[in-house]
Amino acid sequence: MTLVVRLHTIKTGMSMRLRVALIVAFGFLIGCGASRKLSENTARAKIQELGLLDLTEKQIRVQRIVHAGEDQAVAEADLQLVFRLSKTKEKDWQVNAIRLGDRDWIDAQSFLAALNEVRAKQTQHSLEQLQEGIRKYQAKRGTLPAVSDIVKLTDLLFPEYMGEIVRYDGWSHLLRVIPLGNNVFELRSAGPDGVAGNADDIRLDVRPI
């Protein structure tokens, strides 16, 4: 089971709220049967079972469900986070705590750090997926793909060597393909800040087998 979290600011006023789109991909559907489609009620129940938020069924709005074959589906649902703000010494408003569902307030920096950790793991997994696709390509073609950007790379790998197109990291930044010479290249994410070439970059070298 794979969980992807996408955050979208929707409006501000006396309070601030953030729309959270949770995309949950189920490799198998418990109790649905091989020929039955995933229903909104089942998707909502499975999201609740993750235990991420203390939400009732009415607080989880399933926007759409996209099926991929008989045993996989992507359910996109909207939730809400509540933000607590306070003024700094400079009289500027700043978010200092976040509440998820009916749980206690969470320090904003701690929440963002945890979210970045999840996104970093997702990004590492995406790089490893690309690496696996490249190795399958090399095993069949006898050479690494001669490309220098992620779009051309995924066009070569999908669908024969990869089951899905992977082009973005966990922060929705386009991944980079950097030739290093000697038939070696690097797959790279710019990390949380979106700026390539500093300490928070996530890298994975791809070398001939």
N, CA, C and O of each residue as an XYZ file, in Angstrom:
836
protein
N       0.849     -1.183      0.000
C       0.000      0.000      0.000
C       0.884      1.231      0.000
O       1.805      1.335      0.810
N       0.611      2.171     -0.905
C       1.422      3.364     -1.033
C       0.588      4.584     -0.709
O      -0.544      4.704     -1.177
N       1.135      5.496      0.090
C       0.408      6.711      0.464
C       1.175      7.914     -0.037
O       2.368      8.054      0.230
N       0.492      8.788     -0.767
C       1.082     10.029     -1.237
C       0.257     11.166     -0.688
O      -0.971     11.147     -0.780
N       0.928     12.175     -0.106
C       0.214     13.309      0.464
C       0.488     14.543     -0.370
O       1.642     14.908     -0.593
N      -0.592     15.198     -0.838
C      -0.457     16.446     -1.568
C      -1.210     17.532     -0.821
O      -2.363     17.341     -0.433
N      -0.560     18.671     -0.619
C      -1.153     19.740      0.169
C      -1.534     20.905     -0.738
O      -0.748     21.314     -1.592
N      -2.747     21.442     -0.552
C      -3.217     22.562     -1.349
C      -3.868     23.581     -0.439
O      -4.838     23.250      0.242
N      -3.371     24.815     -0.399
C      -4.021     25.876      0.370
C      -5.310     26.263     -0.337
O      -5.320     26.453     -1.553
N      -6.410     26.381      0.425
C      -7.679     26.683     -0.229
C      -8.212     28.073      0.110
O      -8.765     28.721     -0.778
N      -8.080     28.567      1.339
C      -8.529     29.913      1.633
C      -8.047     30.327      3.020
O      -7.679     29.484      3.839
N      -8.053     31.617      3.268
C      -7.678     32.129      4.581
C      -8.779     33.057      5.073
O      -9.595     33.544      4.291
N      -8.789     33.296      6.385
C      -9.769     34.190      6.975
C      -9.452     34.299      8.443
O      -8.293     34.488      8.812
N     -10.464     34.183      9.300
C     -10.206     34.172     10.721
C      -9.385     32.949     11.114
O      -8.685     32.961     12.126
N      -9.474     31.899     10.313
C      -8.632     30.731     10.518
C      -8.071     30.321      9.164
O      -8.565     30.750      8.121
N      -7.049     29.499      9.190
C      -6.473     29.005      7.944
C      -6.666     27.507      7.865
O      -6.509     26.805      8.863
N      -7.007     27.012      6.685
C      -7.166     25.587      6.491
C      -6.395     25.164      5.256
O      -6.202     25.948      4.327
N      -5.970     23.946      5.259
C      -5.219     23.407      4.142
C      -5.907     22.154      3.667
O      -6.191     21.256      4.460
N      -6.177     22.085      2.381
C      -6.782     20.872      1.836
C      -5.696     19.838      1.602
O      -4.645     20.135      1.033
N      -5.964     18.636      2.045
C      -5.005     17.550      1.911
C      -5.592     16.498      0.994
O      -6.628     15.909      1.300
N      -4.941     16.261     -0.115
C      -5.403     15.207     -1.012
C      -4.571     13.971     -0.741
O      -3.366     13.958     -0.992
N      -5.208     12.936     -0.232
C      -4.530     11.684      0.049
C      -4.801     10.736     -1.099
O      -5.954     10.410     -1.381
N      -3.745     10.292     -1.763
C      -3.906      9.343     -2.846
C      -3.387      8.012     -2.348
O      -2.194      7.851     -2.092
N      -4.292      7.063     -2.214
C      -3.951      5.769     -1.645
C      -4.074      4.708     -2.720
O      -5.158      4.490     -3.260
N      -2.969      4.046     -3.033
C      -2.993      2.994     -4.047
C      -3.002      1.649     -3.351
O      -2.097      1.345     -2.574
N      -4.014      0.844     -3.619
C      -4.160     -0.451     -2.998
C      -3.678     -1.530     -3.942
O      -4.216     -1.678     -5.039
N      -2.676     -2.285     -3.534
C      -2.216     -3.406     -4.335
C      -3.205     -4.541     -4.300
O      -3.210     -5.382     -5.199
N      -4.049     -4.585     -3.276
C      -5.121     -5.571     -3.204
C      -6.290     -4.944     -2.476
O      -6.101     -4.050     -1.651
N      -7.478     -5.394     -2.765
C      -8.681     -4.846     -2.165
C      -9.321     -5.900     -1.285
O      -9.923     -6.848     -1.789
N      -9.200     -5.749      0.010
C      -9.718     -6.742      0.944
C     -11.235     -6.759      0.890
O     -11.892     -5.729      1.043
N     -11.779     -7.954      0.669
C     -13.224     -8.115      0.695
C     -13.950     -7.589     -0.525
O     -15.181     -7.600     -0.553
N     -13.213     -7.119     -1.556
C     -13.883     -6.568     -2.718
C     -14.091     -7.605     -3.811
O     -15.010     -7.490     -4.623
N     -13.224     -8.626     -3.827
C     -13.341     -9.618     -4.890
C     -12.617     -9.145     -6.119
O     -12.473     -7.943     -6.340
N     -12.153    -10.094     -6.931
C     -11.324     -9.758     -8.084
C     -12.069     -8.952     -9.128
O     -11.447     -8.170     -9.846
N     -13.393     -9.114     -9.240
C     -14.125     -8.485    -10.321
C     -14.898     -7.243     -9.884
O     -15.529     -6.596    -10.720
N     -14.869     -6.892     -8.604
C     -15.640     -5.767     -8.109
C     -14.804     -4.499     -8.087
O     -13.607     -4.535     -7.802
N     -15.448     -3.376     -8.389
C     -14.777     -2.088     -8.362
C     -14.655     -1.587     -6.913
O     -15.456     -1.937     -6.045
N     -13.638     -0.766     -6.686
C     -13.470     -0.140     -5.378
C     -14.523      0.948     -5.218
O     -14.615      1.849     -6.051
N     -15.314      0.872     -4.157
C     -16.356      1.864     -3.907
C     -15.807      3.010     -3.053
O     -14.746      2.892     -2.440
N     -16.555      4.123     -3.026
C     -16.147      5.257     -2.193
C     -16.149      4.871     -0.722
O     -15.258      5.274      0.026
N     -17.141      4.092     -0.300
C     -17.225      3.685      1.107
C     -16.030      2.827      1.507
O     -15.480      2.996      2.596
N     -15.623      1.903      0.627
C     -14.477      1.050      0.928
C     -13.193      1.871      0.966
O     -12.361      1.681      1.853
N     -13.029      2.779      0.011
C     -11.839      3.629     -0.013
C     -11.755      4.471      1.255
O     -10.684      4.606      1.848
N     -12.896      5.039      1.671
C     -12.946      5.864      2.889
C     -12.573      5.042      4.119
O     -11.842      5.511      4.992
N     -13.082      3.812      4.180
C     -12.790      2.941      5.323
C     -11.309      2.574      5.370
O     -10.717      2.527      6.448
N     -10.708      2.313      4.210
C      -9.296      1.935      4.168
C      -8.403      3.108      4.567
O      -7.366      2.917      5.202
N      -8.810      4.322      4.192
C      -8.050      5.508      4.597
C      -8.115      5.673      6.111
O      -7.111      5.999      6.744
N      -9.290      5.450      6.692
C      -9.431      5.529      8.150
C      -8.557      4.499      8.848
O      -7.984      4.779      9.901
N      -8.451      3.304      8.266
C      -7.669      2.222      8.873
C      -6.178      2.558      8.965
O      -5.457      1.969      9.771
N      -5.714      3.510      8.136
C      -4.303      3.894      8.209
C      -3.952      4.513      9.560
O      -2.799      4.462      9.988
N      -4.948      5.099     10.231
C      -4.721      5.660     11.561
C      -3.967      6.971     11.565
O      -3.429      7.373     12.597
N      -3.920      7.653     10.412
C      -3.185      8.910     10.341
C      -3.935     10.049     11.028
O      -3.327     10.940     11.622
N      -5.261     10.006     10.937
C      -6.077     11.085     11.444
C      -7.284     10.526     12.187
O      -7.786      9.453     11.853
N      -7.751     11.265     13.205
C      -8.979     10.887     13.898
C     -10.136     11.596     13.217
O     -10.572     12.662     13.651
N     -10.622     10.998     12.156
C     -11.680     11.602     11.368
C     -12.859     10.647     11.246
O     -12.691      9.429     11.200
N     -14.057     11.227     11.195
C     -15.242     10.421     10.924
C     -15.369     10.238      9.415
O     -14.677     10.893      8.635
N     -16.265      9.338      9.018
C     -16.469      9.101      7.592
C     -16.914     10.380      6.876
O     -16.529     10.619      5.731
N     -17.727     11.202      7.555
C     -18.220     12.427      6.932
C     -17.109     13.442      6.698
O     -17.256     14.331      5.859
N     -15.986     13.325      7.435
C     -14.879     14.269      7.288
C     -13.889     13.852      6.205
O     -12.911     14.557      5.957
N     -14.133     12.719      5.561
C     -13.294     12.248      4.459
C     -14.134     12.273      3.191
O     -15.069     11.485      3.047
N     -13.809     13.166      2.282
C     -14.559     13.307      1.037
C     -13.766     12.691     -0.110
O     -12.746     13.235     -0.532
N     -14.234     11.570     -0.604
C     -13.580     10.915     -1.736
C     -14.001     11.641     -3.012
O     -15.177     11.642     -3.377
N     -13.029     12.258     -3.686
C     -13.313     13.042     -4.879
C     -13.436     12.182     -6.131
O     -14.325     12.396     -6.955
N     -12.540     11.213     -6.268
C     -12.611     10.349     -7.442
C     -11.822      9.077     -7.193
O     -10.948      9.025     -6.327
N     -12.147      8.057     -7.967
C     -11.445      6.777     -7.908
C     -11.082      6.383     -9.332
O     -11.934      6.367    -10.220
N      -9.820      6.067     -9.538
C      -9.351      5.641    -10.857
C      -8.844      4.210    -10.732
O      -7.951      3.935     -9.931
N      -9.409      3.301    -11.518
C      -9.012      1.900    -11.465
C      -7.918      1.621    -12.502
O      -7.945      2.138    -13.618
N      -6.956      0.785    -12.094
C      -5.885      0.345    -12.987
C      -5.889     -1.175    -12.981
O      -5.216     -1.807    -12.166
N      -6.657     -1.755    -13.902
C      -6.803     -3.204    -13.911
C      -7.808     -3.653    -12.863
O      -8.596     -2.852    -12.358
N      -7.773     -4.946    -12.538
C      -8.758     -5.523    -11.623
C      -8.343     -5.438    -10.159
O      -9.191     -5.538     -9.273
N      -7.031     -5.253     -9.889
C      -6.579     -5.358     -8.504
C      -5.866     -4.117     -7.993
O      -5.206     -4.179     -6.956
N      -5.980     -2.982     -8.695
C      -5.368     -1.753     -8.222
C      -6.291     -0.567     -8.483
O      -7.022     -0.538     -9.474
N      -6.246      0.402     -7.584
C      -7.047      1.610     -7.754
C      -6.380      2.767     -7.031
O      -5.631      2.559     -6.076
N      -6.648      3.979     -7.483
C      -6.159      5.195     -6.828
C      -7.373      5.995     -6.377
O      -8.211      6.381     -7.192
N      -7.462      6.239     -5.078
C      -8.580      7.011     -4.512
C      -8.051      8.353     -4.034
O      -7.132      8.405     -3.217
N      -8.622      9.432     -4.534
C      -8.215     10.773     -4.125
C      -9.278     11.358     -3.210
O     -10.445     11.476     -3.585
N      -8.854     11.726     -1.991
C      -9.803     12.221     -0.986
C      -9.329     13.544     -0.413
O      -8.127     13.800     -0.332
N     -10.269     14.379     -0.020
C      -9.969     15.671      0.589
C     -10.199     15.617      2.094
O     -11.251     15.178      2.559
N      -9.203     16.067      2.847
C      -9.297     16.228      4.295
C      -8.941     17.675      4.608
O      -8.641     18.449      3.698
N      -8.970     18.041      5.865
C      -8.583     19.391      6.240
C      -7.682     19.382      7.465
O      -7.885     18.617      8.408
N      -6.677     20.257      7.423
C      -5.842     20.528      8.583
C      -6.207     21.915      9.094
O      -6.485     22.821      8.308
N      -6.205     22.076     10.404
C      -6.496     23.376     11.007
C      -5.201     23.973     11.529
O      -4.408     23.285     12.172
N      -4.985     25.265     11.248
C      -3.737     25.933     11.620
C      -3.987     26.977     12.708
O      -4.968     27.719     12.658
N      -3.083     27.023     13.695
C      -3.132     28.065     14.720
C      -2.022     29.070     14.442
O      -0.866     28.692     14.251
N      -2.374     30.344     14.420
C      -1.416     31.397     14.096
C      -1.227     32.340     15.269
O      -2.116     32.491     16.107
N      -0.069     32.970     15.325
C       0.185     34.011     16.327
C       1.091     35.062     15.691
O       1.757     34.807     14.688
N       1.101     36.236     16.291
C       1.932     37.315     15.771
C       3.330     37.268     16.380
O       3.494     37.005     17.571
N       4.333     37.527     15.546
C       5.711     37.603     16.013
C       5.962     38.985     16.613
O       5.066     39.829     16.632
N       7.167     39.212     17.098
C       7.517     40.527     17.648
C       7.428     41.615     16.584
O       7.208     42.786     16.891
N       7.604     41.204     15.323
C       7.512     42.159     14.216
C       6.073     42.347     13.750
O       5.827     42.989     12.729
N       5.122     41.786     14.500
C       3.692     41.892     14.205
C       3.295     41.189     12.905
O       2.326     41.570     12.250
N       4.046     40.178     12.553
C       3.735     39.396     11.359
C       3.113     38.071     11.780
O       3.604     37.426     12.707
N       2.034     37.657     11.107
C       1.390     36.395     11.452
C       2.261     35.215     11.060
O       2.899     35.217     10.008
N       2.277     34.201     11.928
C       3.080     33.005     11.668
C       2.336     31.770     12.174
O       1.753     31.780     13.258
N       2.366     30.709     11.370
C       1.759     29.443     11.781
C       2.668     28.784     12.813
O       3.855     28.591     12.550
N       2.137     28.438     13.972
C       2.973     27.800     14.989
C       2.477     26.425     15.418
O       3.179     25.706     16.128
N       1.257     26.050     14.985
C       0.758     24.721     15.347
C      -0.284     24.265     14.333
O      -0.942     25.068     13.671
N      -0.405     22.955     14.239
C      -1.329     22.339     13.289
C      -2.120     21.257     14.013
O      -1.575     20.531     14.845
N      -3.408     21.154     13.694
C      -4.229     20.103     14.278
C      -4.781     19.224     13.163
O      -5.330     19.722     12.179
N      -4.631     17.911     13.326
C      -5.120     16.948     12.355
C      -6.346     16.258     12.938
O      -6.251     15.576     13.958
N      -7.482     16.431     12.300
C      -8.698     15.808     12.799
C      -9.003     16.260     14.211
O      -9.028     17.458     14.491
N      -9.235     15.303     15.111
C      -9.562     15.614     16.500
C      -8.370     15.462     17.440
O      -8.534     15.426     18.659
N      -7.186     15.374     16.873
C      -5.999     15.174     17.705
C      -5.511     16.488     18.304
O      -6.047     17.557     18.011
N      -4.464     16.391     19.165
C      -3.912     17.571     19.812
C      -3.147     18.415     18.797
O      -2.809     17.952     17.708
N      -2.882     19.661     19.179
C      -2.091     20.546     18.339
C      -0.662     20.007     18.219
O      -0.100     19.489     19.183
N      -0.090     20.137     17.027
C       1.278     19.694     16.762
C       2.109     20.907     16.369
O       1.667     21.735     15.573
N       3.298     21.011     16.920
C       4.197     22.098     16.546
C       4.422     22.094     15.038
O       4.689     21.046     14.450
N       4.314     23.265     14.414
C       4.372     23.358     12.955
C       5.702     22.847     12.407
O       5.717     22.129     11.407
N       6.811     23.200     13.039
C       8.112     22.774     12.553
C       8.286     21.263     12.669
O       8.885     20.638     11.794
N       7.773     20.682     13.730
C       7.851     19.225     13.896
C       7.030     18.522     12.823
O       7.437     17.495     12.279
N       5.855     19.100     12.527
C       5.006     18.520     11.489
C       5.691     18.568     10.131
O       5.693     17.579      9.398
N       6.275     19.722      9.792
C       6.941     19.871      8.500
C       8.157     18.952      8.388
O       8.433     18.404      7.321
N       8.881     18.786      9.498
C      10.040     17.891      9.489
C       9.604     16.450      9.223
O      10.243     15.735      8.451
N       8.506     16.026      9.868
C       7.999     14.668      9.657
C       7.511     14.490      8.227
O       7.734     13.444      7.618
N       6.847     15.507      7.691
C       6.346     15.443      6.317
C       7.500     15.361      5.324
O       7.431     14.602      4.357
N       8.557     16.132      5.552
C       9.732     16.081      4.674
C      10.416     14.726      4.737
O      10.960     14.257      3.738
N      10.393     14.098      5.902
C      10.979     12.756      6.020
C      10.211     11.756      5.158
O      10.808     10.915      4.487
N       8.879     11.859      5.186
C       8.056     10.975      4.352
C       8.332     11.229      2.880
O       8.475     10.286      2.101
N       8.409     12.499      2.493
C       8.652     12.842      1.094
C      10.036     12.390      0.643
O      10.216     11.984     -0.505
N      11.013     12.461      1.547
C      12.359     12.001      1.208
C      12.372     10.494      0.936
O      13.042     10.030      0.013
N      11.630      9.738      1.741
C      11.554      8.292      1.534
C      10.846      7.975      0.220
O      11.251      7.065     -0.504
N       9.794      8.724     -0.086
C       9.100      8.536     -1.359
C      10.034      8.826     -2.533
O      10.024      8.115     -3.538
N      10.838      9.874     -2.391
C      11.763     10.249     -3.453
C      12.826      9.180     -3.650
O      13.149      8.828     -4.785
N      13.372      8.660     -2.555
C      14.372      7.593     -2.656
C      13.771      6.380     -3.363
O      14.429      5.747     -4.189
N      12.534      6.063     -3.038
C      11.861      4.936     -3.687
C      11.699      5.196     -5.186
O      11.883      4.287     -5.995
N      11.355      6.430     -5.558
C      11.206      6.775     -6.976
C      12.529      6.622     -7.721
O      12.554      6.109     -8.840
N      13.625      7.060     -7.112
C      14.939      6.914     -7.739
C      15.298      5.444     -7.915
O      15.875      5.059     -8.932
N      14.961      4.634     -6.934
C      15.245      3.202     -7.026
C      14.386      2.528     -8.099
O      14.836      1.591     -8.758
N      13.148      3.005     -8.273
C      12.310      2.495     -9.357
C      12.948      2.787    -10.709
O      12.989      1.923    -11.586
N      13.446      4.012    -10.871
C      14.119      4.382    -12.113
C      15.368      3.545    -12.335
O      15.630      3.082    -13.445
N      16.139      3.353    -11.263
C      17.354      2.548    -11.366
C      17.028      1.121    -11.810
O      17.730      0.556    -12.649
N      15.971      0.542    -11.252
C      15.578     -0.805    -11.628
C      15.159     -0.869    -13.098
O      15.499     -1.817    -13.805
N      14.419      0.148    -13.552
C      14.022      0.196    -14.953
C      15.213      0.314    -15.880
O      15.251     -0.307    -16.942
N      16.191      1.118    -15.474
C      17.405      1.287    -16.280
C      18.183     -0.022    -16.374
O      18.708     -0.359    -17.435
N      18.257     -0.753    -15.276
C      18.987     -2.033    -15.291
C      18.284     -3.065    -16.171
O      18.942     -3.871    -16.829
N      16.957     -3.042    -16.183
C      16.221     -3.935    -17.082
C      16.492     -3.556    -18.532
O      16.650     -4.422    -19.392
N      16.544     -2.248    -18.794
C      16.859     -1.764    -20.139
C      18.243     -2.236    -20.558
O      18.430     -2.724    -21.673
N      19.218     -2.086    -19.654
C      20.589     -2.489    -19.965
C      20.699     -3.997    -20.183
O      21.422     -4.450    -21.071
N      19.979     -4.769    -19.369
C      20.035     -6.228    -19.506
C      19.548     -6.681    -20.885
O      20.046     -7.663    -21.435
N      18.572     -5.957    -21.437
C      18.032     -6.336    -22.745
C      18.802     -5.705    -23.889
O      19.024     -6.350    -24.914
N      19.220     -4.429    -23.729
C      19.854     -3.696    -24.825
C      21.375     -3.758    -24.797
O      22.027     -3.475    -25.803
N      21.950     -4.131    -23.639
C      23.397     -4.211    -23.541
C      24.088     -2.897    -23.280
O      25.318     -2.842    -23.294
N      23.340     -1.836    -23.042
C      23.917     -0.518    -22.776
C      22.945      0.302    -21.945
O      21.753     -0.003    -21.899
N      23.450      1.343    -21.287
C      22.584      2.253    -20.549
C      21.896      3.206    -21.520
O      22.425      3.464    -22.601
N      20.734      3.729    -21.158
C      20.050      4.687    -22.038
C      20.908      5.927    -22.279
O      21.504      6.465    -21.346
N      20.969      6.375    -23.525
C      21.753      7.564    -23.875
C      20.848      8.789    -23.806
O      20.428      9.317    -24.835
N      20.553      9.236    -22.594
C      19.654     10.377    -22.390
C      20.258     11.318    -21.352
O      21.152     10.944    -20.593
N      19.744     12.553    -21.338
C      20.257     13.529    -20.374
C      19.143     14.276    -19.649
O      19.412     15.261    -18.960
N      17.896     13.826    -19.790
C      16.814     14.429    -19.012
C      15.773     13.373    -18.672
O      15.690     12.334    -19.327
N      14.988     13.648    -17.650
C      14.082     12.654    -17.082
C      12.933     12.315    -18.020
O      12.454     11.181    -18.011
N      12.477     13.266    -18.828
C      11.365     12.999    -19.745
C      11.789     11.984    -20.808
O      11.067     11.024    -21.076
N      12.955     12.196    -21.409
C      13.442     11.257    -22.425
C      13.726      9.889    -21.810
O      13.490      8.858    -22.440
N      14.234      9.885    -20.575
C      14.525      8.620    -19.905
C      13.249      7.816    -19.676
O      13.196      6.629    -19.999
N      12.231      8.452    -19.126
C      10.992      7.723    -18.844
C      10.259      7.331    -20.125
O       9.558      6.320    -20.151
N      10.414      8.122    -21.186
C       9.829      7.739    -22.475
C      10.446      6.438    -22.985
O       9.772      5.629    -23.623
N      11.741      6.243    -22.695
C      12.419      5.006    -23.102
C      12.019      3.820    -22.217
O      11.887      2.695    -22.700
N      11.830      4.078    -20.933
C      11.610      2.988    -19.979
C      10.160      2.534    -19.868
O       9.899      1.358    -19.615
N       9.225      3.440    -20.052
C       7.809      3.107    -19.884
C       7.186      2.768    -21.232
O       7.425      3.483    -22.205
N       6.396      1.704    -21.321
C       5.975      0.771    -20.256
C       6.760     -0.539    -20.225
O       6.489     -1.402    -19.389
N       7.739     -0.697    -21.138
C       8.414     -1.992    -21.254
C       9.261     -2.332    -20.030
O       9.327     -3.493    -19.626
N       9.917     -1.317    -19.432
C      10.851     -1.592    -18.345
C      10.382     -1.029    -16.994
O      10.974     -1.321    -15.955
N       9.322     -0.225    -17.020
C       8.739      0.312    -15.794
C       7.221      0.268    -15.910
O       6.668      0.469    -16.992
N       6.545      0.004    -14.784
C       5.091     -0.078    -14.790
C       4.396      1.265    -14.694
O       3.191      1.353    -14.932
N       5.139      2.325    -14.345
C       4.563      3.653    -14.242
C       5.609      4.694    -14.594
O       6.808      4.422    -14.539
N       5.155      5.891    -14.955
C       6.065      6.985    -15.277
C       6.450      7.709    -13.987
O       5.580      8.168    -13.246
N       7.742      7.809    -13.724
C       8.254      8.481    -12.524
C       9.117      9.652    -12.977
O      10.199      9.456    -13.530
N       8.633     10.879    -12.739
C       9.371     12.066    -13.181
C       9.562     13.106    -12.081
O      10.387     14.008    -12.224
N       8.812     12.992    -10.987
C       8.844     14.030     -9.956
C       9.230     13.451     -8.598
O       8.981     12.280     -8.312
N       9.844     14.294     -7.767
C      10.191     13.860     -6.416
C       9.015     14.121     -5.477
O       7.936     14.517     -5.918
N       9.230     13.898     -4.191
C       8.163     14.043     -3.209
C       7.689     15.465     -3.000
O       6.655     15.684     -2.369
N       8.433     16.446     -3.522
C       8.065     17.856     -3.402
C       7.554     18.410     -4.723
O       7.456     19.625     -4.895
N       7.229     17.515     -5.658
C       6.706     17.884     -6.992
C       7.725     18.629     -7.841
O       7.356     19.403     -8.724
N       9.012     18.396     -7.572
C      10.079     18.948     -8.413
C      10.487     17.896     -9.442
O      10.548     16.707     -9.132
N      10.760     18.334    -10.648
C      11.184     17.420    -11.699
C      12.543     16.810    -11.343
O      13.478     17.526    -10.982
N      12.640     15.488    -11.447
C      13.912     14.812    -11.194
C      14.899     15.133    -12.313
O      14.497     15.476    -13.425
N      16.193     15.021    -12.011
C      17.227     15.336    -12.990
C      18.053     14.101    -13.321
O      18.259     13.226    -12.480
N      18.521     14.050    -14.561
C      19.438     13.006    -15.020
C      20.732     13.707    -15.410
O      20.741     14.539    -16.316
N      21.843     13.367    -14.717
C      23.100     14.080    -14.918
C      24.185     13.108    -15.383
O      24.598     12.253    -14.599
N      24.666     13.205    -16.634
C      25.763     12.349    -17.103
C      27.051     12.651    -16.328
O      27.429     13.812    -16.168
N      27.714     11.604    -15.853
C      28.966     11.762    -15.095
C      30.185     11.285    -15.873
O      31.307     11.374    -15.376
N      29.979     10.782    -17.086
C      31.086     10.244    -17.874
C      31.316      8.769    -17.603
O      30.829      8.234    -16.607
N      32.058      8.105    -18.490
C      32.362      6.669    -18.355
C      31.098      5.821    -18.254
O      31.045      4.840    -17.513
N      30.073      6.225    -19.023
C      28.820      5.476    -19.076
C      28.128      5.390    -17.708
O      27.460      4.406    -17.392
N      28.306      6.441    -16.914
C      27.680      6.532    -15.591
C      26.870      7.831    -15.538
O      27.331      8.866    -16.019
N      25.684      7.782    -14.965
C      24.958      9.026    -14.740
C      24.272      8.998    -13.381
O      24.137      7.953    -12.745
N      23.848     10.168    -12.966
C      23.270     10.349    -11.635
C      21.803     10.743    -11.752
O      21.439     11.599    -12.557
N      20.971     10.108    -10.939
C      19.582     10.517    -10.778
C      19.525     11.406     -9.540
O      20.048     11.037     -8.489
N      18.895     12.573     -9.657
C      18.962     13.518     -8.531
C      17.636     14.244     -8.308
O      16.952     14.652     -9.247
N      17.304     14.385     -7.017
C      16.223     15.253     -6.576
C      16.847     16.474     -5.911
O      17.854     16.359     -5.212
N      16.252     17.636     -6.128
C      16.767     18.865     -5.511
C      16.394     18.971     -4.040
O      16.806     19.919     -3.371
N      15.622     18.019     -3.523
C      15.309     18.019     -2.095
C      14.236     19.007     -1.709
O      13.574     19.580     -2.574
N      14.053     19.213     -0.400
C      12.958     20.059      0.095
C      12.986     21.495     -0.420
O      11.929     22.075     -0.670
N      14.174     22.079     -0.583
C      14.237     23.487     -0.975
C      14.104     23.698     -2.479
O      13.956     24.834     -2.929
N      14.156     22.617     -3.265
C      14.019     22.743     -4.707
C      15.216     23.338     -5.404
O      15.152     23.644     -6.595
N      16.314     23.510     -4.679
C      17.540     24.088     -5.243
C      18.582     22.994     -5.388
O      18.998     22.396     -4.395
N      19.004     22.729     -6.607
C      19.967     21.655     -6.852
C      21.377     22.065     -6.447
O      21.750     23.235     -6.541
N      22.153     21.081     -5.994
C      23.566     21.317     -5.731
C      23.917     21.631     -4.296
O      25.032     22.078     -4.028
N      22.991     21.409     -3.344
C      23.343     21.635     -1.941
C      23.112     20.369     -1.115
O      22.827     19.303     -1.660
N      23.237     20.502      0.198
C      23.312     19.332      1.069
C      22.032     18.513      1.134
O      22.091     17.327      1.459
N      20.866     19.104      0.835
C      19.629     18.335      0.987
C      19.234     17.575     -0.286
O      18.176     16.948     -0.329
N      20.082     17.628     -1.320
C      19.799     16.867     -2.541
C      19.788     15.363     -2.241
O      20.502     14.892     -1.355
N      18.980     14.628     -2.979
C      18.924     13.167     -2.867
C      19.451     12.601     -4.177
O      18.926     12.919     -5.244
N      20.486     11.761     -4.107
C      21.175     11.298     -5.310
C      21.233      9.772     -5.362
O      21.226      9.091     -4.337
N      21.291      9.263     -6.585
C      21.499      7.833     -6.801
C      22.257      7.647     -8.106
O      21.769      8.027     -9.171
N      23.461      7.058     -8.026
C      24.269      6.826     -9.221
C      23.807      5.566     -9.925
O      23.411      4.596     -9.278
N      23.857      5.578    -11.238
C      23.523      4.415    -12.046
C      24.765      4.065    -12.867
O      25.235      4.873    -13.668
N      25.289      2.860    -12.661
C      26.500      2.380    -13.335
C      26.202      1.115    -14.121
O      25.236      0.411    -13.826
N      27.018      0.825    -15.110
C      26.835     -0.407    -15.874
C      26.919     -1.619    -14.951
O      27.732     -1.651    -14.027
N      26.079     -2.611    -15.207
C      26.093     -3.821    -14.404
C      27.303     -4.648    -14.756
O      27.505     -5.721    -14.187
